[in-house]
Each structure stands twice: as C-alpha cells, then as structure tokens.
Amino acid sequence: MTQMQTVTRQDFDAVMVPNYNPAAVIPVRGQGSRVWDQDNREYIDLAGGIAVSALGHCHPAMVQALQAQSERLWHLSNVMTNEPAIRLAQKLVAATFADRVYFCNSGAEANEAAFKLARRYASDHFGPEKHEIISFQQAFHGRTLFTVSVGGQPKYTEGFGPVPGGLHHALYNDLDSLREVISDRTCAVVMEPMQGEGGIVPATPEFIRGVRELCDQHNALLIFDEVQTGMGRTGHLYAYEAYGVKPDILSSAKGLGGGFPVGAMLTTEKVAASFVVGTHGSTYGGNPLACAVAEAVLEQVNTPTLLSGVQARNKQLRAGLEAIAAETGAFREVRGMGLLMGAEVAEPFAGQARAFLNAALDAGVMVLVAGLNVVRFAPALNIPEADLDLGLQRFAEGVRKVVAQASAAA
Ligand SMILES: *Cc1c(COP(=O)(O)O)cnc(C)c1O
C-alpha cells in the first residue's frame, strides 16, 4: 500500500474549485452518531451529512452489505442487470405507491429523470405543447441546469442562463397562486412535501390535497421530491404517507444509500411506459455496490420499530430545542417533522443562522443551516437518545455563547 500523506484544511483551498467553504476541521472517522476529527476531537452528529446518514456512520448492516458485494461484483453498466438492483427495486415497489423504479446516483439525477419523464409522458399522450413544469418558490431540486432552473431559488441560476424554458414558480402553501399558473399546458407540478433547503417548511394537508386535485383537473403529473424527506426521515418511509396523497412520480436519494451515492425515481406502470428503451439512462445507475447498500438501509429503516423511534426522537429533539429557545430567546420558532427539524432565529439574529452552526461545532456538535435564518437538524434516525441529549446540551452551550457575544457587543 502507498503511504498516505498528511493533508490539511489549508490544502483544500489550494486544489479545490472554490464552490464550497468547508469547516476548519477534517473528520476522519465516524461510528453511529459520533464523529472524530484529525485531532481525535469528538463531535455529536446532528447533521447526518444533510439527511443522508440515516443509520449513522458505519452501521454494521451497511458495512456488511458493502463488504460482501465488494467481493462479488462492482460494476456492469446497464448492458446487464444485476441482483442487488432487482432486489432493491422489488422492495421499493412493495413498500410504496410505485410499480416501477429507475436508478441513478443522486437526487438531482432522480429529479432530472422525473422531469424528462413527465415531459415525455405528456408528449406521448397529449402532444408537445403540454410541456410546462410548475414548482414552488424556495424549492430545491438539485444543481444540474434543468433541476436548478425548476428549483425556486433564483440565486442558484444567476449567471448560468439561458435556462430551459416552460418553467413556472408558484407560492408554496398557496393554492390560489398555483391556480394562476396551472393550465392544460402543464405536464407536471413538482413539490417537496416539506421544503428542506428552503427553510424546513412543511406543506399543509389542505395544500397537498389541493395540488393533487388541480393536477388531476389538468391532466398534470404530481411529482414529490422526497430526496430529503424520504427514507424514514419524517417517521414514515416516505412523507406522502403522512398526508395520504399519492404522487405519480417520486424522487428519492440522500438517505436511500445511507452515505453511499444512489438515487431512485419511482413511478407507476402507466407513466413509466413512456421511458421506452433508449430514451434515458445512466452508466452507474443501478450499480451493484450502491444497490446492495441501499437494500440493507431499506431493510433497517422500513420497520415499525425504527419508524416509531423517529417519532419518539422528534419529541425529544423538539422539546430540547424549545427549551433552548425559551431559555436564550435565540429562536422564534421550532418546526419540522420526524428528524428533520428547523429552529428559525429570532429577529436580533436575522441572517445569522450560520453563527449558531459555527458555535455548535466549537462546542462539539454538528448541525446544519437551511438558508440564512434556520438552523437545521437531521440526525441519524437511530441516534441513541443519550447522544441526542448530549448533542442538545452542546448545542445549548454554543447558542449561549452566540447570545452572550451579541449582548456584549450591543
Ligand atoms: C439534496 C436535495 C436534492 C439534490 O440531491 P443531490 O444528491 O445533491 O443531487 C434534490 N431535492 C431535494 C429536496 C434535496 O434536498
């Protein structure tokens, strides 16, 4: 084996394209909901790799699945199929509204496939003029040019134009706003059942039901982007179950592989039929390593024990955050579902969510932000309750520091 050379955070800036600004520390090891950096300092992980590490770090079932598959077969391409891909698809079909599955490697690719399929389906059944896609302001659907254009955050498309045409953005949780843009030219409406990147904003049940009805009235497909809300994150395998509203297409990624890159687009037999041989594809999609790991994750996640555990931890996390909000006055609202929660900063800290993230890291706990005003939490679905408590204690410490500094400066 080659000797591994020592690298530092400073080296990052010398060799990487500057599109990220990672934390000052470099984690090197993780186990469950704890992570250690190069200096062997320990952190409680309440970030979960942005809602990816559904089972925490190095879960034995995932390690076992990856190791076993790594000694059998790594890659074939879609010129051949493979056993893990078929098994994973069978399990996803059995567990959801879907009859058919398309595999890819990320959330953006799952959405890209969803949007292309929606257009193709409309073109097949109604003609090419039915091609408009409606999404919602503040939505996030990925970073490819198509998905980022469908997304509702203009700052992410700035300087990348011209963007694809036929896209409209309505207001989230506002049916009248959707009514204004939906028409018989609409091929699909895409929404996150709860906006993640947009600030942890759950859809109201009336809104989701209304979107479904409007789609049906206009022969438009309903796409749920469950890249962040899926795989047990809300205490349901997929969040649509909580609302009792079924989509025509669903995108899944993030937690699906628990840390191994994999994405999936789920749909019905009727809609799937428009992706005939040759219409779409991916070299790595359905890769045996990815599917073997995802199969292990799905087996662990889709159990009553794990899913009810998410609801119990939701109560613990919510209560902890509400206590911190009450004590420090740093947060005006705590919201979310399952283990995808947000704490929106109070007025004096407007625009400064990141200050809390940095202070939390100093105190030994990893959290996320969602936009400028929301501190986001997406811990492992199986996080030990003691780790969640310790993480909350450390977060409280960080919050107290930020608040103390602000009042010292005032
Ligand atoms: C993260 C995310 C995506 C993009 O997934 P990638 O794997 O980064 O391409 C798409 N939609 C939602 C809702 C997400 O949270």
PDBQT file of the ligand as one rigid body, heavy atoms in Angstrom, charges set to zero:
ROOT
HETATM    1  C1  LIG A 501     -30.420  17.434  -1.692  1.00  0.00    +0.000 C 
HETATM    2  C2  LIG A 501     -31.659  17.577  -2.493  1.00  0.00    +0.000 A 
HETATM    3  C3  LIG A 501     -31.649  17.397  -3.887  1.00  0.00    +0.000 A 
HETATM    4  C4  LIG A 501     -30.373  17.180  -4.662  1.00  0.00    +0.000 C 
HETATM    5  O1  LIG A 501     -29.761  15.964  -4.355  1.00  0.00    +0.000 OA
HETATM    6  P1  LIG A 501     -28.243  15.729  -4.827  1.00  0.00    +0.000 P 
HETATM    7  O2  LIG A 501     -27.969  14.323  -4.420  1.00  0.00    +0.000 OA
HETATM    8  O3  LIG A 501     -27.404  16.751  -4.144  1.00  0.00    +0.000 OA
HETATM    9  O4  LIG A 501     -28.227  15.900  -6.296  1.00  0.00    +0.000 OA
HETATM   10  C5  LIG A 501     -32.844  17.465  -4.559  1.00  0.00    +0.000 A 
HETATM   11  N1  LIG A 501     -34.001  17.703  -3.921  1.00  0.00    +0.000 NA
HETATM   12  C6  LIG A 501     -34.050  17.876  -2.575  1.00  0.00    +0.000 A 
HETATM   13  C7  LIG A 501     -35.374  18.106  -1.918  1.00  0.00    +0.000 C 
HETATM   14  C8  LIG A 501     -32.886  17.834  -1.824  1.00  0.00    +0.000 A 
HETATM   15  O5  LIG A 501     -32.930  18.054  -0.505  1.00  0.00    +0.000 OA
ENDROOT
TORSDOF 0
